[in-house]
Amino acid sequence: MFEMFFPNDFAGDPNYFGICLPVYYSFNHDKKWVPYFGQRFSLGLGGLNIVRYAGVQEPLEHNINLYHDMYYSGIAGIRFGKKRVKYFLEASYNVKMGHRFFNYLYSYDNVEEWRLQRGYDGSAGLQLTLGMNLTRK
């Protein structure tokens, strides 16, 4: 599927356009308890041409500033209960992976040289949730 993220003005994150592969599966055991899990991998389309510079180790003679994001997230849980009230216990996680390629002209004290910076960053989060669903019959 295609996905888009438009943060508010205060978030500081750029707009994100990507393609996503979601997987969700649950086991239904007489509706008394239902284990489930889901996984999602998201590949950002912005900055994808960073792949062209994967093998570059020496500075180039032109400005380049590329950043590429990928995300991986998942959830696993169990839903249990009878009739209208169902409880659930779940664990979810998300991992953000970012790649940066920055080639620029550096000048200081009448010295000019091309410099290359590449970097990788990421962040991860984990959440445990205990909840309750109220449903119709």
GIMOLIN-V792248 format. One record per pair of residues at least 4 apart in sequence whose ideal C-beta (glycine too) atoms are under 7 Angstrom apart, sorted by the first residue. I is the first residue (numbers start at 0). GAP is how many residues later the second one is. If there is no record, write none. Layout:
<<I,GAP> <I,GAP>>
This chain:
<<0,19> <0,21> <1,17> <2,15> <2,17> <2,39> <3,12> <3,13> <4,10> <4,11> <5,9> <6,4> <6,6> <15,28> <15,30> <15,53> <16,28> <16,29> <17,24> <17,25> <17,26> <17,27> <18,24> <18,26> <19,20> <19,22> <20,20> <21,16> <21,18> <22,15> <22,16> <23,14> <24,11> <24,12> <25,8> <25,9> <25,10> <26,7> <26,8> <27,6> <28,4> <28,5> <31,48> <31,50> <32,45> <32,46> <32,47> <33,44> <33,45> <34,43> <35,41> <35,43> <36,38> <36,39> <37,36> <37,37> <38,35> <39,33> <39,34> <40,31> <41,28> <41,29> <42,27> <43,4> <43,24> <43,25> <43,26> <46,19> <46,20> <46,21> <47,20> <48,17> <49,16> <49,18> <49,49> <49,51> <52,48> <55,4> <57,58> <58,44> <58,55> <58,56> <58,57> <59,4> <59,43> <59,54> <60,53> <62,40> <62,41> <62,42> <63,37> <63,38> <63,39> <64,37> <65,35> <66,31> <66,33> <67,30> <67,31> <68,27> <68,29> <69,27> <70,23> <70,24> <70,25> <71,23> <72,20> <72,21> <73,18> <73,19> <74,15> <74,17> <75,14> <75,15> <76,11> <76,12> <76,13> <76,14> <77,10> <77,11> <78,7> <78,9> <79,6> <79,7> <80,4> <80,5> <80,6> <83,50> <83,51> <83,53> <84,47> <84,49> <85,47> <85,49> <86,44> <86,45> <87,43> <87,45> <88,41> <89,39> <90,37> <91,35> <92,31> <92,32> <92,33> <93,30> <93,31> <94,27> <94,29> <95,26> <95,27> <96,25> <97,22> <97,23> <97,24> <98,21> <99,18> <99,19> <100,17> <101,15> <102,11> <102,13> <103,11> <104,7> <104,9> <105,6> <105,7> <105,9> <106,4> <106,5>>
